[in-house]
Amino acid sequence: MPWIAIAAGVVVVIGLLVFKMASGPRIHDITTDTEDPPQFVALLAARQASSNGAVYGGPAVAAEQKKGYPDIIPLLLPDPPERAFARIEAAARGLGWRIVAAVPAEGRLEATATTPLLRFKDDVVVRVVPALNGSQVDVRSVSRFGRGDMGANAKRVRAFLAALAAPTPR
């Protein structure tokens, strides 16, 4: 009878995955700036070689994201861009991303995040620009493969923004 318990466990796991896939938008590209998403430079060749490419999906993807993840918006920091960039780099390292390019002069960081279980590679680009009384941070996280990501990129963007918004120790 242990096989019944194993089969029931498999059915539950598959059911949860199907529910998760059906409950969120079927998109694989999440950004805080749907009008002008941060662009890949160092990871451009890897993005172009992937099945999802490097080009943002435009208004259709933006509408799906805004409907499914309305909380994903740019982050305003009181720090000037150079200080914000140091925080960006520290947050990316703290999340275990493999940093591919860190270009403070351009306000651009690019990294690859690997999912824990299935080891999927997702690419991330962060942009920081001057803003009134500080800086604005935009981030974009994109899966290399698959039409939908079951919310993985949105979760990654939220975790990054939360790490970045956390007070820095003095």
NORVENFEN-V53916 format. One record per pair of residues at least 6 apart in sequence whose C-alpha atoms are under 6 Angstrom apart, sorted by the first residue. I is the first residue (numbers start at 1). GAP is how many residues later the second one is. Records with the same first field share a line. If there is no record, write none. Layout:
I: GAP ; GAP
This chain:
21: 129
25: 43
26: 122
27: 120 ; 121
28: 114 ; 115 ; 119 ; 120 ; 121
29: 112 ; 113
30: 110 ; 111
31: 108 ; 109
32: 40 ; 41 ; 42 ; 106 ; 107
34: 28
47: 6 ; 7
48: 6
50: 94
51: 94
52: 92 ; 93
74: 63 ; 64
75: 61 ; 62
76: 59 ; 60
77: 57 ; 58
78: 55 ; 56
79: 55
80: 54 ; 55
81: 49 ; 54
91: 72 ; 73
97: 14 ; 15 ; 16
98: 13 ; 14
99: 12
100: 10 ; 11
101: 8 ; 9
102: 7
107: 20 ; 21
108: 18 ; 19
109: 16 ; 17
110: 14 ; 15
111: 12 ; 13
112: 10 ; 11 ; 12
113: 8 ; 9
114: 6 ; 7
122: 20 ; 21 ; 22
123: 18 ; 19
124: 16 ; 17
125: 14 ; 15
126: 12 ; 13
127: 10 ; 11
128: 8 ; 9
129: 6 ; 7
141: 12
